[in-house]
Amino acid sequence: MVLLAGCSEGVKFVQETETGGVVVYPYKGDNPVLSSFRGDALDLMQKKCPKGYTVLKEGQTTGLRRIHDNVGGSEAIELKRWAIKFQCK
């Protein structure tokens, strides 16, 4: 799944329809399920679908790459993002 994520941090919709959508959230390390933002993503999905939802697909999406300049030179920092596509029941 490849989606273009915006520049802001945290959980957000990148696609929203009347019957579901796609939410993304940042994560660090190798396990996006352990991200503190996953609970926020699930809460957002529950608010959208009070009667429940079905996860259709989830996976890593396009993240952000930032260049951080410091005294020792430049450092590229990659921010990983995870996407969940869901449909309301």
Secondary structure, DSSP 8 states (H G I E B T S, - for coil): ---B--S--S-EEEEEETTEEEEEEEE-SS-GGG-HHHHHHHHHHHHH-TT-EEEEEEEEEEEEEEEEEETTEEEEEEEEEEEEEEEE-
